[in-house]
Amino acid sequence: MARTGTSERQQWLKSRGVTPVDKKPAKFDPREDANFFKKLKQLQDPLNLAQFVRSKLKNDDFDTALLYVRAASKNIQCVVSWNHLVEWQLSKGKMNAAIKTYNEMKKRAQFPDAQTYTIIFKGCSDHPYAKEGLQKGLLIYTSMLAENARIKPNTIHTNAMLRLCSRARDQDTLLGIAGQMDSTGLNAPNNLTFTTILNAFRMNAIGDPTMDQESLREIRRKAIQNARRMWGDIYVRWRKGDIFIDEELVCAMGRVLLLGDAQDLDDILSLVQQAMDIRRQLPRMDTKSRQKIEPSLQGKSAPAETQDEPLTTHDTGETDTAEEPSALVENKTENVFAISTYEASQLAKSIAHATPGQNTLSLVLDALLKMHVKEPATKYWEIFTQTKNVIPDSDNYHAYLRILRVFRSGGEACELLKTIPPPLVSEKICRLAMSACVRDKNNHHTFSHAGKILDIMQMHLRVPDIRTLTDYLEIAVTSPPLSTTPGGKPTAYAQGQQIMRALERLVPSYLNVRSLLMYGNPTSAEEDKHYNSNEYRATVRLLVRRLIAAYDILMTRNLVAPEMFGSLKGQRSKLAAYVARSDKALNPNYKKDTKPEDEELPRVPQQQKLELEQDETRSFDAPKARRHSGGELKAARKMGYVPQSAVRGYLNRNQKAAS
């Protein structure tokens, strides 16, 4: 019966000229052999399949992992394995291929979960081309907002999209996405949401380097204004307990204020006090206490309505107001740091302050450096490092040393350098500490402090920093020695001994650097390439020239005994020979030119030719210069008439007196 029906149907189709199209056989993959299907049976558990896929992707065998996931998708739900495939492609920068894998996943009835969208949004934000990633991610995020979407966006998805908008510098889209978030629930903003938005404000405020200053100033003003309004909302939410704040959020707000004027910088200290319960160590602006310590405000009257009281969060007992917490600060959303003690006590109390760390310390020190104050910086440093037990990192030491350098605190820089752990001692730290001593050159103890800094550098650095050595020599030449006359003026002998001490300390370091230039560093090819560069050799030549200048100062100013001139000239000649060899190595056409005694204006070629011809005609009639005997020169040297020009002057004076 079945065959008869089939034959009749074929005849009926032929009578009408209709021929059914045969189905094409499925493509046969040679990898799907008996071993493949045997392994596939062992991977029917989604967990085992996900572990197998991760092992294959760890060895960059994406094709094999995809083959097994496709075959397993016919029988089981393996969304986690598909997530691994998409994440691997995004980690390799293959964003378009990852989107195709995501679409294929849906076609094979593997429904994406919340983790799938998190992986896609995060991968798009890490893509080198952020604007292209924003287009791809925004389409997927918009599809999640549809009514029939299986997965609705949560706070994690929104934060990832905000980060993507921030990297693409699309502030309008960022604010649009943030405005769609719920006030409460799974899609309510959290601390990471506000941190991302504040960082976006700061990146937008930095602007383009080619932008004119007036436009850049206006952009920064708007960014700071928006950030202040947002912090007012954050403050109210935090006091109500809706969100918690951390160091990252506080520093994101502080970095925005760091781009502003003096009032914005002053509010950074109020921000730290408000969020981390660290009392201000500098009175607020426009207060009487600030006027007493601010030199530029002397003689000016402070506003009468300004209160000079700290912003604390303790209860005062006066809680009979019926206003909502937000009503107390709605008029101060742009300057929430100006809330008085009474107003702060009326808000809902939250005891969960943010924990300060290295980022906060760096923020405070940067603000104080721009405000040009030192005493509060020292107090904050002691509070963070001793009371709050914050372990400073290299950036914290750099920031504090910059403040000490500005205020010429070479002694404090030396004491700070002693407390730095050996792994953190670097060329930059030694250079900053030594530059603080350079600015403190009028101090009689500066050379002693510089010597201790040099000891620390030679102890912890394998290769000494050339700039630090040069600054140390400059301190020896310019700073007054410790031993002085009863009148308070340094003697020439003490100054000479100080320079000689510096030269004795620097010669071993110079020899080490010269050996490194000659023989290189066999243990590290990268360091050897750096030390053989022309830039590094130029810094070494600068150090050698400074050493030569120090020898000249000793001899020309008679800062040492005349008996030492011979040895000093020998050491100077060695350094001069090295400079000549290095100049010749860098410039093959180098010729040692003799410097004329009297500098003259440049002459035209014809005038120069005439003068040369006149000199040739006169040279036959010119009397020969008298050559002094060796005994005369030795006698002049014993009497201290050096260099050679002084010897000749001495002999000429004796000849004139005898005649």
C-alpha positions in Angstrom: 0.0 0.0 0.0 2.8 2.4 0.9 4.7 1.6 -2.2 1.6 2.1 -4.4 0.8 5.4 -2.7 4.3 6.6 -3.2 4.4 5.6 -6.9 1.0 7.3 -7.5 2.3 10.5 -5.9 5.4 10.4 -8.1 3.2 10.0 -11.2 1.0 12.9 -10.1 4.0 15.2 -9.5 5.5 14.3 -13.0 2.2 14.9 -14.7 2.3 18.5 -13.4 6.0 19.0 -14.1 7.0 19.2 -10.4 10.1 17.4 -9.3 11.0 17.6 -5.5 14.5 18.8 -4.7 16.6 16.1 -3.0 18.0 17.1 0.4 21.7 17.7 0.3 23.6 15.4 2.5 25.3 16.9 5.5 28.9 17.8 5.3 31.1 15.1 6.7 33.9 16.3 9.0 36.8 13.9 9.0 37.4 14.6 12.6 34.1 13.1 13.6 35.4 9.5 13.7 34.8 6.7 16.2 37.1 8.2 18.7 35.3 11.5 18.5 31.9 10.0 19.3 33.4 7.9 22.0 34.8 11.0 23.7 31.5 12.8 23.1 29.6 10.2 25.1 31.9 10.9 28.0 31.1 14.6 27.8 27.3 14.5 28.2 27.6 16.2 31.6 27.7 20.0 31.1 30.4 20.4 33.8 32.7 17.8 32.2 32.2 19.5 28.8 33.0 22.9 30.2 36.2 21.6 31.8 37.2 19.9 28.6 36.6 23.1 26.6 38.7 25.1 29.0 41.6 22.7 28.7 41.4 22.9 24.9 41.2 26.7 24.9 44.1 26.9 27.3 46.2 25.3 24.6 44.6 27.6 21.9 42.8 24.7 20.3 39.6 26.6 19.5 38.5 24.5 16.5 38.4 21.3 18.4 36.5 22.9 21.4 34.0 24.4 19.0 33.5 21.0 17.3 32.6 19.2 20.5 30.4 22.0 21.8 28.4 22.0 18.5 27.9 18.3 18.7 27.0 18.3 22.4 24.4 21.2 21.8 22.1 18.7 20.1 21.5 16.8 23.3 22.3 19.0 26.4 22.2 22.6 27.5 25.9 23.8 27.5 25.7 27.5 27.9 28.8 27.6 30.1 30.9 26.0 27.3 29.6 28.6 24.8 30.6 31.3 27.2 34.1 30.0 27.3 34.3 30.1 23.5 33.0 33.7 23.4 35.3 34.8 26.2 38.4 33.2 24.5 37.7 35.0 21.2 37.2 38.4 23.0 40.5 37.9 24.9 42.3 37.5 21.5 40.7 40.7 20.2 38.4 38.9 17.8 35.2 40.8 18.6 33.4 40.2 15.4 34.1 36.4 15.6 32.8 36.4 19.2 29.5 38.1 18.1 29.1 35.4 15.4 29.7 32.7 18.0 27.1 34.4 20.2 24.5 34.4 17.4 25.3 30.7 16.5 24.8 29.9 20.2 21.2 31.3 20.0 20.5 29.5 16.7 21.4 26.2 18.3 18.8 26.8 21.1 21.4 27.6 23.7 19.9 30.5 25.5 22.4 33.0 26.8 22.5 33.7 30.5 23.5 36.8 32.5 27.2 35.8 32.5 27.1 35.7 28.6 26.2 39.3 28.4 28.7 40.3 31.1 31.4 38.6 29.1 30.4 40.4 25.9 30.2 43.8 27.4 33.5 43.5 29.2 35.2 42.1 26.1 33.9 45.0 24.0 35.2 47.5 26.5 38.6 45.9 26.4 38.7 46.0 22.6 41.4 48.4 21.1 38.7 50.2 19.0 36.3 51.4 21.7 33.9 53.1 19.4 33.4 50.0 17.3 33.0 48.0 20.5 30.4 50.5 21.7 28.3 49.9 18.6 28.3 46.2 19.0 27.6 46.2 22.7 24.9 48.9 22.5 22.9 46.7 20.1 23.0 43.8 22.4 22.2 45.9 25.5 19.2 47.5 23.7 17.8 44.0 22.9 17.9 43.2 26.6 15.6 46.1 27.3 12.8 44.6 25.1 9.7 43.4 26.8 10.1 39.8 25.5 13.8 39.6 26.5 14.6 36.5 28.5 17.4 38.3 30.5 16.9 41.9 31.8 20.0 44.0 32.4 21.2 44.2 36.0 23.7 46.5 37.7 26.7 44.4 36.5 25.6 44.7 32.9 24.9 48.4 33.2 28.3 49.0 34.9 30.0 47.2 32.0 28.2 49.3 29.5 29.1 52.5 31.4 32.7 51.4 31.3 32.4 50.8 27.5 30.9 54.3 27.0 33.7 55.8 29.2 36.4 54.2 27.1 34.7 55.4 23.9 34.3 58.9 25.4 30.6 59.0 24.6 29.3 60.9 27.5 25.8 61.4 26.1 25.2 57.6 25.8 26.7 57.1 29.2 24.3 59.6 30.9 21.4 58.1 28.9 22.2 54.6 30.1 22.7 55.8 33.7 19.4 57.6 33.6 17.5 54.4 32.8 18.7 52.7 36.0 16.2 52.1 38.8 16.5 53.8 42.1 16.1 50.4 43.9 16.3 46.8 42.9 18.6 44.7 40.8 19.4 47.5 38.4 20.0 50.2 41.0 23.3 52.1 40.9 26.0 51.0 43.3 29.5 52.3 44.2 31.0 51.0 41.0 28.4 52.7 38.9 29.2 56.1 40.4 32.9 55.4 40.2 32.7 54.7 36.5 30.7 57.9 35.8 33.1 60.0 37.8 36.1 58.6 36.0 34.2 59.3 32.7 33.8 63.0 33.8 37.5 63.2 34.6 38.5 61.7 31.2 36.3 64.1 29.4 37.7 67.0 31.5 41.3 66.2 30.5 40.3 67.0 26.9 42.3 67.1 23.8 45.9 68.4 24.0 45.3 70.5 20.9 42.3 72.3 22.5 42.6 75.9 23.5 42.8 76.8 27.1 39.5 78.7 27.3 37.5 75.8 25.9 39.4 73.3 28.2 38.7 75.5 31.2 34.9 75.5 30.4 34.8 71.7 30.0 36.6 71.2 33.3 34.2 73.6 35.0 31.1 71.7 33.8 32.7 68.3 34.7 33.4 69.5 38.2 29.9 70.9 38.6 28.3 67.6 37.4 30.6 65.7 39.8 29.6 67.8 42.7 25.9 67.3 42.0 26.5 63.5 41.8 28.4 63.5 45.0 25.4 65.1 46.7 23.3 62.2 45.6 26.0 59.7 46.7 26.2 61.3 50.1 22.5 61.1 50.8 22.3 57.5 49.6 25.3 56.6 51.7 23.9 58.2 54.9 20.6 56.3 54.3 22.5 53.0 53.9 21.5 52.4 50.3 25.1 52.1 49.1 28.5 51.8 50.6 31.5 53.9 49.6 35.0 52.7 49.1 38.4 54.2 48.5 38.0 53.9 44.7 34.8 56.0 44.7 36.3 58.7 47.0 39.4 59.0 45.0 37.5 59.1 41.7 35.6 62.2 43.1 38.9 63.6 44.4 40.6 63.3 41.0 37.9 65.3 39.4 38.3 68.0 42.0 42.1 67.9 41.4 41.5 69.5 38.0 39.8 72.6 39.5 40.8 75.8 41.3 41.9 76.5 44.8 38.4 75.9 46.3 38.2 72.5 44.6 41.6 71.6 45.9 40.5 72.6 49.4 37.3 70.5 49.2 39.5 67.4 48.6 40.4 67.6 52.3 36.8 68.0 53.3 36.0 65.0 51.0 38.5 62.8 52.8 37.2 64.0 56.2 33.6 63.3 55.2 34.0 59.9 53.7 37.0 58.5 55.7 36.6 60.3 59.1 40.1 61.8 58.8 40.1 65.3 60.4 41.3 68.2 58.3 44.8 69.3 59.0 44.3 72.6 57.3 41.5 75.1 58.1 38.9 75.7 55.4 39.2 78.5 53.0 37.5 81.8 53.9 37.8 81.2 57.6 39.6 83.1 60.3 41.9 80.2 61.1 42.9 79.9 57.5 43.5 83.7 57.3 46.0 83.5 60.1 48.2 81.0 58.4 47.8 82.1 54.8 50.3 84.9 53.9 48.3 86.1 50.9 45.2 86.6 53.1 46.9 88.8 55.7 45.0 92.0 56.2 41.7 90.8 54.6 38.5 90.2 56.5 36.9 86.8 56.5 33.2 86.5 55.8 31.1 86.8 59.0 28.8 84.0 58.2 31.6 81.5 57.6 31.8 78.9 60.4 35.1 77.4 61.2 34.0 74.0 62.5 34.9 70.5 61.3 32.4 68.5 59.3 31.7 65.6 61.7 29.0 63.0 61.8 28.2 62.8 65.5 24.7 63.2 66.9 23.9 66.5 68.6 20.6 65.4 70.1 18.5 67.9 68.1 16.5 65.6 65.9 13.1 67.3 66.1 13.1 68.2 62.4 10.6 66.4 60.1 12.5 67.1 56.9 13.7 64.3 54.6 17.4 63.7 54.5 17.7 64.9 50.9 15.9 68.1 51.8 18.7 69.3 54.0 21.2 69.1 51.2 19.1 69.8 48.1 20.3 73.4 48.1 23.9 72.3 48.6 24.2 69.6 46.0 27.0 71.5 44.2 28.9 72.0 47.5 27.9 69.2 49.8 31.2 69.6 51.6 29.9 72.9 53.1 27.2 71.1 55.2 27.5 72.2 58.8 27.7 69.9 61.8 24.1 70.3 62.7 22.9 69.6 59.2 25.0 66.5 59.0 23.7 65.2 62.3 20.1 65.4 61.0 20.8 63.0 58.2 20.5 59.2 58.6 23.7 58.0 60.2 26.0 55.5 58.5 29.0 54.3 60.4 30.6 52.5 57.4 33.4 54.9 56.4 35.7 54.1 53.6 39.1 52.7 54.5 42.0 54.9 53.4 44.8 53.5 51.4 47.7 54.4 49.1 45.4 56.0 46.5 44.0 58.4 49.1 47.4 59.3 50.4 48.5 60.1 46.8 45.4 62.2 46.2 45.9 64.3 49.4 49.6 64.9 48.7 48.9 65.9 45.1 46.3 68.4 46.4 48.6 69.8 49.0 51.4 70.2 46.5 49.2 72.3 44.3 48.1 74.3 47.3 51.8 74.9 48.3 51.6 73.9 51.9 54.0 71.7 53.8 53.1 71.4 57.4 49.7 69.8 56.7 51.4 67.4 54.3 53.7 66.2 57.1 50.7 65.8 59.4 48.7 63.8 56.8 51.8 61.7 56.2 52.1 60.8 59.8 48.3 60.1 60.1 48.2 57.8 57.1 51.5 55.9 57.8 51.3 55.7 61.6 47.6 56.0 62.7 45.9 54.4 59.7 48.8 51.9 59.1 48.9 52.6 55.4 52.1 51.2 53.8 53.2 53.8 51.2 54.2 52.7 47.7 56.7 54.3 45.4 54.2 56.9 44.1 53.4 58.0 47.6 57.1 58.5 48.3 57.5 60.4 45.0 54.6 62.8 45.9 55.9 63.5 49.4 59.5 64.0 48.2 58.2 66.6 45.6 56.6 68.6 48.5 59.9 68.4 50.4 61.8 69.5 47.3 59.5 72.6 46.8 60.1 73.7 50.4 63.8 73.0 50.4 63.6 70.3 53.1 66.8 68.4 52.3 67.2 67.1 55.9 63.6 65.7 56.0 64.1 64.1 52.5 67.3 62.4 53.8 65.4 61.1 56.9 62.5 59.9 54.7 64.9 58.1 52.4 66.3 56.1 55.4 62.8 54.7 56.1 62.1 53.6 52.5 62.2 49.8 52.1 65.2 48.7 50.0 63.1 47.2 47.1 61.4 50.6 46.6 64.7 52.6 46.4 65.0 53.6 42.8 66.8 56.1 40.7 63.8 58.5 40.7 63.6 58.5 44.5 67.3 59.2 45.0 67.1 61.9 42.4 64.2 63.6 44.1 65.9 63.5 47.5 69.1 64.9 46.1 67.3 67.7 44.3 65.7 68.7 47.6 69.2 69.1 48.9 70.2 71.1 45.8 67.4 73.6 46.6 68.5 73.6 50.2 72.1 74.6 49.3 72.3 77.5 51.7 72.1 75.2 54.7 75.4 74.3 56.3 74.3 70.7 56.8 73.2 70.1 53.2 76.5 68.5 52.2 76.2 66.0 55.1 72.6 65.1 54.1 73.6 64.7 50.4 76.4 62.4 51.5 73.9 60.1 53.3 71.7 60.1 50.3 74.7 59.1 48.2 75.5 56.3 50.6 71.9 54.9 50.4 72.0 55.0 46.6 75.4 53.3 46.4 74.1 50.7 48.8 70.9 49.7 47.1 71.4 50.6 43.4 73.6 48.4 41.3 74.3 51.2 38.8 74.3 54.7 40.3 72.1 57.4 38.8 74.2 59.9 36.9 71.9 62.8 37.6 72.1 62.2 41.3 75.9 62.1 41.2 76.0 65.4 39.2 73.7 67.1 41.8 75.9 65.8 44.6 78.9 67.5 43.0 77.0 70.7 42.6 76.0 70.7 46.3 79.7 70.3 47.2 80.7 73.3 45.1 77.8 75.7 45.9 76.8 74.9 49.5 78.7 76.4 52.4 80.9 74.0 54.4 80.0 73.0 58.0 83.2 74.5 59.5 83.3 78.3 59.3 85.2 81.1 60.8 84.1 82.8 64.0 82.5 85.5 61.9 80.3 82.9 60.2 81.9 83.0 56.8 83.3 79.7 55.4 87.0 79.5 54.7 88.5 78.7 51.3 90.3 75.7 52.8 87.1 74.2 54.2 85.4 74.7 50.8 88.2 73.0 49.1 88.2 70.1 51.5 84.4 69.7 50.8 85.0 69.5 47.1 87.9 67.1 47.5 85.7 64.9 49.7 83.0 64.9 46.9 85.5 64.0 44.3 86.8 61.1 46.3 83.3 59.8 46.8 82.4 60.2 43.1 85.5 58.7 41.4 84.6 55.0 42.3 81.1 55.5 40.9 82.5 57.1 37.8 84.9 54.1 37.3 82.0 51.7 37.7 79.9 53.6 35.1 82.9 53.8 32.7 83.5 50.0 33.0 79.8 49.4 32.3 80.1 51.5 29.1 83.3 49.7 28.0 82.4 46.1 28.7 78.6 46.2 28.9 76.3 44.1 31.1 76.6 40.4 30.1 73.6 39.4 32.3 71.0 41.5 30.7 70.7 42.4 27.0 68.1 45.1 27.6 70.2 46.9 30.1 73.2 46.6 27.9 71.3 48.3 25.1 70.2 51.1 27.4 73.7 51.8 28.7 75.2 51.8 25.2 72.7 54.4 23.9 74.0 57.8 22.9 71.6 59.5 25.5 73.2 57.6 28.4 76.7 58.3 27.1 75.8 62.0 26.9 74.8 62.0 30.6 78.1 60.3 31.5 80.1 63.0 29.5 78.2 65.6 31.4 79.3 64.1 34.7 82.9 64.0 33.5 82.8 67.6 32.5 81.4 68.6 35.9 84.3 66.7 37.5 86.8 68.5 35.3 85.1 71.8 36.3 85.5 70.9 39.9 89.2 70.3 39.5 89.6 73.7 37.7 87.8 75.4 40.6 90.1 73.9 43.1 93.2 75.1 41.3 92.1 78.5 39.9 90.6 79.6 43.2 93.5 78.2 45.3 91.2 76.2 47.5 93.9 73.5 48.1 97.6 73.6 48.9 99.9 74.2 45.9 101.6 70.9 46.5 98.4 69.1 45.4 98.2 70.8 42.0 100.4 68.2 40.3 98.2 65.2 41.3 95.0 67.2 40.6 96.2 68.1 37.1 97.0 64.4 36.4 93.5 63.3 37.4 92.0 66.1 35.4 94.0 65.1 32.3 92.6 61.6 32.5 89.1 62.9 32.6 89.8 65.3 29.7 91.2 62.4 27.6 88.1 60.3 28.2 85.9 63.2 27.0 88.0 63.6 23.9 87.9 59.8 23.1 84.1 59.7 23.7 83.6 62.8 21.4 85.7 61.2 18.7 83.8 57.9 19.0 80.4 59.7 18.5 81.7 62.0 15.8 84.2 60.4 13.3 84.9 63.9 11.9 85.8 65.3 15.3 88.8 67.6 15.4 90.2 69.0 18.6 90.0 72.8 18.2 92.0 75.2 20.2 89.9 77.8 21.9 91.1 81.4 21.2 92.1 83.5 24.2 89.9 86.4 23.2 86.5 85.8 21.6 85.9 87.9 18.6 83.0 88.6 16.4 82.6 86.4 13.3 84.4 87.8 10.2 83.6 87.5 6.6 85.8 85.2 4.4 87.5 88.0 2.5 88.5 89.9 5.6 89.8 86.6 7.1 91.9 85.9 4.0 93.4 89.4 4.1 94.4 89.0 7.7 96.0 85.7 7.0 98.1 87.2 4.2 99.2 90.0 6.5 100.2 87.6 9.2 102.3 85.6 6.7 104.2 88.7 5.6 104.8 89.8 9.1 105.9 86.5 10.4 109.4 86.8 8.8 110.1 90.1 10.7 108.5 89.1 14.0 111.1 88.4 16.8 111.1 84.9 18.2 109.6 84.5 21.6 112.1 83.7 24.4 111.8 80.2 25.7 112.1 79.9 29.5 114.4 77.4 31.0 113.3 74.4 33.0 114.8 75.8 36.1 112.8 79.0 35.8 109.5 77.1 35.4 110.2 74.8 38.3 111.0 77.8 40.5 107.8 79.5 39.5 105.7 76.4 40.2 107.2 76.0 43.7 106.1 79.6 44.4 102.5 78.7 43.4 102.3 80.5 40.1 100.1 78.2 38.1 98.8 77.5 35.5 101.2 78.2 32.7 99.9 81.6 31.9 100.6 82.7 35.5 104.2 81.3 35.2 104.8 83.3 32.1 103.4 86.4 33.7 105.6 86.0 36.7 108.7 85.6 34.5 107.8 88.6 32.4 107.4 90.7 35.5 110.9 89.6 36.7 112.5 90.4 33.3 110.9 93.9 33.4 112.1 94.5 36.9 115.7 93.4 36.0 115.8 95.7 33.0 
